[in-house]
Amino acid sequence: MWICDKCNTENLDDDLFCVECGSNKSHVSDNCCSNPSCTSYNVPLTNPTQKYCGKCHSATTYWQKVQKALGH
């Protein structure tokens, strides 16, 4: 599943366009695992707002930015 960036509709993984608004599936994300020992380190995740790595449970770069902005 992927969530449309524009309308937040859930779409099937093999859908290239959102079934609700027709937007293109986003392929680029700057969110990745922050753990240099992980196989997902510096590999863009499909979910740009994913909080934790599914491989090693480390915080993602997105979640680190959010925590820093909140002063944690």
Secondary structure, DSSP 8 states (H G I E B T S, - for coil): -EE-TTT--EE-TT-SB-TTT--B--------B--TTSTTBT---S-TT--B-TTT--BBHHHHHHHHHTT-
